[in-house]
């Protein structure tokens, strides 16, 4: 029984740590960064980034460091 409790405790600590770092990354995900990489195909399927800027497609948002977006142009 103590071994199971110890394993569950380690799992709980790991989960809390993972959620903490995921929340931190999400908080900073609306900062546009220098372009990292290129998009292979060009197509217009706009997305609205969490920073309020419209990007031509998901790839264009992602290479600029924006990973939180919704389909369509920003209002």
N, C-alpha and C positions, 0 to 999 in steps of 0.2 A: 504493500500500500504506500509506503513513503516514497518509493521510486516513481510511482505514477504521479503523486502530488508534485514531486520535484520536476518531472518532465512537463506537467501542465503549467507549473509556475514559469519555467523557462519559455514555454510557448506563449504564455500571456505577456511576458516581458518583451519577447521578440515582436509580437503583434503590436503592442503599444509603441515600441520604438519605430517600427515600420510605418505606422499611421502618423506618427509625429513628423518623420522626414517627408512623407508624402504630402502632408499639409504644408510644410515649408516650401517644397518645390512648387506646389500649386500656387502659393501666394506670390511667388516670383515669376510665374509663367506668363504674365501679361506684359513683360518688359521686352520690347523688340530689340533684338541683338543684330550684330553684323551677320550678313548672309553666310550661311554654312551649307555649302553644297549647291546643287542645281536640280531643277525639275526636268525630267526626261521628256515629257509631253506637255504641250501647251493646250489647255482647254479652259473655257470660261465657265466656271461653276462657283460663283462667289460664296465666300464665307465671311461672317462678321467675327473678328477677333475680340477677345475679352477686353482689349484695350480700346474698343470702339472704332477700329479701322477696318475697312473692307479690303479683303485680299482676293485676288483673281481665282484662287482655288485652295484646297487644303495644303497642297505641296508648297505653294508660295508662302502661306502662313507659317508652316513648320520650318522651312529653311531660314526664317527670320526669328525663330525661337518662340512662336506663338502656338501653343498646343491646346488651348482652351478656346473653342470657337463654336459658332452655331451656323447652320446653313442659311444662305441668303445674304443680301447686302445689309450693311448696318443702316439703321434709320437716320 
